C-alpha cells in the first residue's frame, strides 16, 4: 500500500472549507466610549450617551453610522443642578413616549433619573428622580414592558450597604398604568417567550468583565427570585477560565461588557427570533491595548439563540436545573 502527498490545490480547498466553518472575528468599532444604548425606529438607529455634563442623542441609518464624524447629534439634557457624574443613559420608546433613564451623582450619591419626550430627538422633560426602594445607590437602570405578564419593569444595579461593596441586581415592577413611576442589565425575550436579563459581571475596572444571563423560567414570576436561573459562567468574555462550559473566550476584545440589543423601539416584545446572526453592540478594549475605562469603545457584534441550554444551581428552592434558550455571542 502506498500513500501520495496531497496536492497544494487539495490543501487549499480543505483550508477554505475549514475557514468557512469557523465564525470570523467581525467586530467593527463604532466610536470611543462606554455603556452603549441603541434602539431602532423604522430605518433609523438612535443612541444616547453621557457627554460633557449632559446627555446627547445620535441618529443614523446604520449602527456603524452612529460613530461617523458627520452624524446627526443633539444635546437633549444638561445637568443644570450639578448633580455629578452622569452614567449609562438608556434610551427606549414605549407608551407613546421616548424615555432616557440614567444615573447621576457623586460617589455613593448616585441615583436614577428619567427624562422623556415625544420623539428621540424631541424636547425632553426636566429630569425626575426615581423613587426606588430604600433610596440607595443605583446605576445602569433598564426599563422595559414585559407583555407576557402585563408588567412594566425596571432593573438596576444597586448597593444596600455601599461600605461593603455588595452590588446586586434589583427589579421593580408594576402594572402598565403605573409606568411613569418605574424605569447595565439588558432585557430581551427569547423565541420561546422566556424573559432574559443579560448583565455585566466581574467588575468593569478589569479585563475579566463579561456578560452573563439570568433567565426567567417559563411562566415564572419576575418578582420571585427563585424563578430566575443564572448562566453557569460568562457567555461573552475574554478569560477562558470564567466562561461557561462549551463557550469560548473572545479573540480580539478584552473585557466585553455593557451592551445593547438595539431592539425595534427598544421594546422587548419586539425581540428578534430566527436562526441567523442578530446584531448587537457592546463595549470593550482591543486586545493589546492597556485595559482601562478610558480605552473602552463601542463595537458591533452578533449573537444567535442557543437552544436546549441548561442552567443549574444547588441548595436553592425550586428545580435545580432549567433548560431553555441561551446566547452564543460573536465579535
Secondary structure as UniProt FT lines:
FT   HELIX           8..21
FT   STRAND          28..32
FT   STRAND          38..41
FT   TURN            42..43
FT   STRAND          44..51
FT   TURN            52..53
FT   STRAND          54..60
FT   HELIX           64..67
FT   TURN            69..70
FT   STRAND          72..78
FT   TURN            80..81
FT   STRAND          85..94
FT   TURN            95..96
FT   STRAND          97..105
FT   HELIX           107..109
FT   STRAND          111..117
FT   TURN            120..121
FT   STRAND          128..129
FT   HELIX           133..135
FT   STRAND          137..146
FT   TURN            147..150
FT   STRAND          151..159
FT   HELIX           162..164
FT   STRAND          167..175
FT   HELIX           176..181
FT   STRAND          186..189
FT   TURN            191..192
FT   STRAND          195..201
FT   TURN            204..205
FT   TURN            207..208
FT   STRAND          210..216
FT   TURN            218..219
FT   TURN            222..223
FT   HELIX           225..227
FT   STRAND          228..230
FT   STRAND          236..237
FT   HELIX           240..242
FT   TURN            245..246
FT   STRAND          253..254
FT   STRAND          259..260
FT   TURN            265..266
FT   HELIX           268..270
FT   STRAND          278..286
FT   TURN            287..288
FT   HELIX           293..295
FT   STRAND          297..312
FT   STRAND          321..330
//
